[in-house]
């Protein structure tokens, strides 16, 4: 594929980073699989290497720190404690082996924005990010062939945000960072983020987006809380979509054409609504409502520059085909959102694999989704 050729070209002459030394033991995709793993691959219909590019991990020390600073228990502690693979390394390894997953990219939770006292204080936010990333780095260092780390950032302060990204990448060997998107978080076209986008490109790492809308944002103005879990089930994909709008129309891809940004939940609403958007923008212009942007037309083409994961929360091959058709075969990454399901990750993993197996794509494109695309952007090959 062209992407593989590009990846090889990028690798030639690439200077050795400290992360290469730290993670030297984990730079191969030839990982020994036991009989249980091989059986899981056979049962799922998928064989070969699998890199889950969007999973979650919650270091207990971070939650303890946050509860101590905030002065009360974290509201989701009962849920976190009910998911052994979310907080424990051995249960996570067992989950990987059961499903024939070679490697997890760990996106840490909970995010700093969930804790008002910490988020409002730049010093505490920086301390919290360092604690979270150090804890995650210890997991990666213990199992370098099974995990890669994604950094949490103290986005409240732009200098600390960029500094922690550099530390996480150059000292801890992380593959990038993530930011949360929400009406209560800093919007993605905020001037503070331009330094982050530049640093992501300069370091040649990847940025993940994750929605974070809380329940106290109501769906109607005469209510105080969101009802029927709209805030999470519908609001989170909307917030990712909104973040994509901010990134595209503020010209991030024009300023940083090589930037890699991974959107959650198979690109949110964009693949489904692309025709509506593509035909809606010209109509608005005819009635004197032009899009306030300097980017080129057609606008929809800029949205294809994102990457997306396959986290659909269940069996959804048609939804994944929409994402595959919109973003292209080189920008879709196997990602499950594990272990946030009622079986501690098993449902999301098995149903995502079953969805990928059921997609109307070639075996080569299925392999690209399951491992090759992630291996390329994570620099595993």
C-alpha positions in Angstrom: 0.0 0.0 0.0 1.0 3.6 -0.5 0.8 4.2 3.2 3.3 1.5 3.9 5.7 3.0 1.4 5.3 6.4 3.1 5.9 4.8 6.4 9.2 3.3 5.2 10.2 6.6 3.8 9.6 8.3 7.1 11.6 5.7 8.9 14.7 6.1 6.8 17.1 8.5 8.5 14.8 9.0 11.5 17.0 9.8 14.5 17.0 7.5 17.4 14.7 8.8 20.2 15.1 7.9 23.9 11.7 6.1 23.6 13.3 3.7 21.1 15.8 2.7 23.8 13.1 2.5 26.5 10.8 0.3 24.4 13.3 -1.6 22.4 11.9 -4.9 23.7 8.5 -4.0 22.3 9.2 -2.9 18.8 8.3 -6.2 17.1 4.9 -7.4 16.1 6.0 -11.0 16.2 4.5 -11.8 19.6 4.2 -15.4 20.8 0.7 -16.6 21.2 -0.4 -19.4 23.5 -3.0 -22.0 22.7 -5.8 -20.0 24.4 -5.0 -17.0 22.3 -5.0 -19.0 19.1 -8.3 -20.6 20.0 -9.8 -17.1 20.6 -8.6 -16.0 17.2 -10.2 -19.0 15.6 -13.5 -18.4 17.4 -13.6 -14.7 16.4 -12.9 -15.4 12.7 -9.9 -13.1 12.9 -6.3 -14.2 12.7 -3.0 -12.5 12.7 -1.8 -9.5 14.7 -4.3 -7.3 16.4 -3.5 -3.9 17.9 -6.3 -2.3 19.8 -5.7 1.4 19.3 -8.2 2.7 21.8 -8.6 1.1 25.2 -8.7 2.6 28.7 -6.7 2.1 31.8 -7.2 3.8 35.3 -4.2 3.8 37.6 -5.6 3.6 41.1 -3.0 6.0 42.5 -4.4 8.8 40.3 -7.9 8.3 41.6 -6.6 8.3 45.2 -4.8 11.5 44.5 -7.8 13.1 42.9 -10.1 12.1 45.7 -7.7 13.4 48.3 -7.5 16.8 46.6 -11.2 17.1 45.9 -12.1 16.0 49.4 -14.7 13.4 48.3 -15.0 10.1 46.5 -14.9 10.0 42.8 -18.4 9.4 41.6 -17.5 6.6 39.2 -15.4 4.7 41.7 -17.9 1.8 42.0 -17.9 1.3 38.3 -14.1 1.4 38.0 -13.8 -1.1 40.9 -16.3 -3.4 39.1 -14.0 -3.6 36.1 -10.8 -5.5 37.0 -9.2 -5.0 33.6 -9.6 -1.3 33.9 -7.3 -0.9 37.0 -5.4 -4.2 37.1 -2.6 -5.2 34.8 -2.9 -9.0 35.2 -6.7 -9.0 34.4 -5.9 -6.9 31.3 -3.3 -9.3 30.1 -5.7 -12.1 30.6 -8.4 -10.2 28.6 -5.9 -9.7 25.8 -4.8 -13.3 25.7 -8.4 -14.6 25.8 -9.2 -12.6 22.7 -6.0 -12.9 20.7 -5.1 -9.2 21.1 -1.4 -8.6 20.8 -1.2 -5.0 22.0 -3.3 -2.3 23.7 -2.9 1.4 23.3 -3.8 2.7 26.8 -5.8 5.9 27.0 -5.9 6.8 30.7 -9.0 7.7 32.6 -10.4 9.6 34.4 -9.5 12.9 32.8 -8.3 15.9 34.8 -11.3 17.9 33.7 -13.5 15.6 35.9 -12.0 17.2 39.0 -12.8 20.9 39.4 -10.2 21.8 42.0 -7.4 20.1 40.1 -8.5 21.4 36.7 -8.7 25.0 38.0 -5.2 25.0 39.5 -2.4 24.8 36.9 0.1 23.5 39.5 -2.3 20.7 40.6 -3.2 19.9 37.0 0.4 19.5 36.1 1.0 17.3 39.2 -2.0 15.2 38.3 -0.9 14.7 34.7 2.7 13.7 35.8 1.3 11.2 38.3 -1.1 9.6 35.8 1.6 9.4 33.1 4.2 8.0 35.4 1.8 5.3 36.6 0.9 4.4 33.0 4.6 4.3 32.0 5.3 1.8 34.7 2.7 -0.5 33.2 4.1 -0.1 29.7 7.7 -0.7 31.0 6.6 -3.9 32.7 4.9 -5.3 29.5 6.5 -3.4 26.6 5.3 -5.9 24.0 1.7 -5.6 25.1 1.1 -2.0 25.8 1.7 1.6 24.5 0.9 4.7 26.5 -1.1 7.8 25.6 -0.5 10.8 27.8 -3.0 12.9 29.7 -2.2 16.6 29.5 -2.8 19.6 31.9 -4.5 21.6 29.2 -5.4 24.4 31.6 -1.9 25.8 31.1 -0.5 25.8 27.6 3.2 25.8 28.7 2.7 22.8 31.1 0.6 21.1 28.4 3.4 21.1 25.8 6.1 20.4 28.4 4.3 17.3 29.7 3.7 16.1 26.1 7.5 16.4 25.5 8.3 14.6 28.7 5.8 11.8 28.0 7.1 11.2 24.5 10.9 11.7 25.0 11.3 10.3 28.5 8.4 7.9 29.0 8.2 6.6 25.4 4.5 7.4 24.9 3.0 7.4 21.4 1.1 10.6 21.8 -1.5 12.2 24.0 -5.2 12.8 24.2 -7.5 15.7 25.0 -11.1 15.6 26.1 -13.8 17.4 24.1 -17.0 18.7 25.7 -19.0 21.9 26.3 -17.3 22.2 29.6 -13.7 21.7 28.2 -11.5 24.0 26.2 -12.7 24.1 22.6 -10.3 22.7 20.0 -9.9 25.9 18.1 -8.8 27.8 21.3 -5.4 29.6 20.6 -3.8 27.6 23.5 -4.1 24.4 21.4 -2.0 25.6 18.5 1.2 25.0 20.5 -0.1 21.5 21.1 -0.8 20.8 17.5 2.7 22.1 16.5 4.3 19.9 19.2 2.4 16.8 18.0 3.8 17.3 14.5 7.3 18.2 15.7 7.4 15.0 17.8 5.8 13.0 15.1 3.3 11.4 17.5 -0.5 11.1 17.5 -3.4 13.0 19.2 -6.5 11.1 20.4 -9.8 12.9 21.0 -12.2 11.6 23.7 -15.6 13.0 24.6 -16.3 14.0 28.2 -19.8 15.7 28.4 -21.1 15.5 32.0 -24.8 14.9 32.9 -25.3 18.4 34.3 -25.4 19.9 30.8 -29.2 19.7 30.1 -30.8 18.8 26.8 -33.5 21.4 27.3 -33.3 24.9 28.8 -36.0 24.3 31.4 -34.1 21.3 32.9 -31.1 21.1 35.2 -29.8 17.7 34.1 -29.7 15.7 30.9 -32.3 13.0 30.9 -32.3 9.3 29.8 -28.5 9.3 29.5 -28.6 11.5 26.4 -25.5 13.3 27.7 -23.4 10.2 27.2 -25.1 8.0 24.6 -25.9 10.8 22.1 -23.9 13.7 23.6 -20.5 12.1 23.4 -20.6 11.4 19.6 -22.0 14.9 19.1 -19.1 16.4 21.1 -16.5 14.6 19.0 -18.3 15.8 15.9 -18.2 19.4 17.2 -14.5 19.1 18.0 -13.9 17.9 14.4 -15.7 21.0 13.1 -13.5 23.3 15.3 -10.3 21.6 14.1 -11.3 21.6 10.4 -12.7 25.1 10.1 -10.0 26.8 12.2 -7.5 25.5 9.6 -5.5 23.0 11.8 -5.0 20.7 8.8 -3.9 23.6 6.6 -1.3 24.7 9.2 -0.2 21.2 10.1 -1.0 19.0 7.1 0.9 15.9 8.6 -0.9 16.0 11.9 -2.5 12.7 13.0 -5.7 13.0 15.0 -7.7 9.9 16.0 -11.4 10.4 16.5 -13.4 8.1 18.8 -16.5 6.0 18.0 -15.8 5.5 14.3 -15.7 9.2 13.5 -18.8 10.1 15.4 -21.6 11.6 13.2 -19.4 12.7 10.3 -19.4 9.5 8.1 -23.2 9.3 8.5 -23.9 13.0 7.8 -21.3 13.7 5.2 -23.8 14.0 2.3 -26.0 16.3 4.4 -23.0 18.5 5.3 -21.6 18.6 1.8 -25.0 19.8 0.4 -25.9 21.9 3.4 -23.0 24.3 3.3 -23.7 25.6 -0.3 -27.3 26.2 0.5 -26.4 28.3 3.5 -24.1 30.4 1.3 -26.9 31.2 -1.2 -28.9 32.8 1.6 -26.0 35.0 2.8 -24.6 32.6 5.5 -21.2 31.7 4.3 -19.0 29.5 6.5 -16.6 31.8 8.5 -13.4 30.0 7.4 -10.4 30.4 5.1 -10.1 26.7 4.3 -10.6 25.5 0.7 -13.7 23.8 -0.7 -15.2 21.3 -0.7 -15.2 21.5 3.1 -16.0 17.8 3.6 -12.7 16.7 2.1 -10.9 18.2 5.2 -12.8 15.9 7.5 -11.3 12.9 5.7 -7.9 13.8 7.1 -8.9 12.5 10.5 -8.2 8.9 11.6 -10.9 7.0 13.5 -11.3 3.9 15.6 -13.8 1.1 15.3 -15.4 1.4 18.7 -19.1 1.0 18.0 -20.1 -0.5 21.4 -21.5 -3.6 19.8 -22.1 -5.4 16.5 -22.1 -2.7 13.8 -20.4 -3.7 10.6 -22.5 -1.2 8.5 -21.5 1.7 10.7 -17.8 0.7 10.3 -18.2 0.4 6.6 -19.5 4.0 6.5 -16.4 5.1 8.4 -14.1 2.9 6.2 -15.7 4.4 3.0 -15.4 8.0 4.3 -11.9 8.1 5.9 -10.3 5.5 3.7 -8.6 2.1 4.4 -5.4 3.7 5.7 -7.1 5.8 8.4 -9.3 3.3 10.3 -7.8 1.7 13.4 -9.1 -1.3 15.3 -10.2 0.1 18.7 -12.7 -1.3 21.1 -13.1 1.2 24.1 -12.6 -1.8 26.4 -13.1 -2.6 29.2 -16.2 -0.3 29.6 -19.0 -2.9 29.1 -21.0 -5.1 31.4 -18.6 -8.0 30.9 -15.5 -6.0 31.7 -14.4 -5.6 28.1 -15.4 -8.9 26.6 -18.4 -7.6 24.7 -16.7 -4.6 23.2 -13.7 -6.7 22.0 -15.6 -9.7 20.6 -18.3 -7.6 19.0 -15.8 -5.3 17.4 -13.9 -8.2 16.0 -17.1 -9.8 14.8 -18.1 -6.5 13.1 -14.7 -6.2 11.3 -15.0 -9.8 10.2 -18.5 -9.0 8.7 -17.5 -5.9 6.9 -17.5 -6.0 3.1 -13.8 -5.3 2.7 -10.9 -7.3 1.3 -8.7 -9.4 3.6 -5.9 -7.0 3.0 -8.0 -4.0 4.2 -9.1 -6.0 7.2 -5.5 -6.7 8.1 -4.8 -3.0 7.7 -7.5 -2.1 10.2 -6.6 -4.8 12.7 -2.9 -4.0 12.8 -1.0 -2.4 9.9 -2.5 1.1 10.2 -1.8 1.2 14.0 1.7 -0.3 13.5 2.5 2.5 11.0 1.4 5.5 13.1 2.8 3.9 16.3 6.1 3.2 14.6 6.1 -0.5 15.4 7.5 -1.5 12.0 
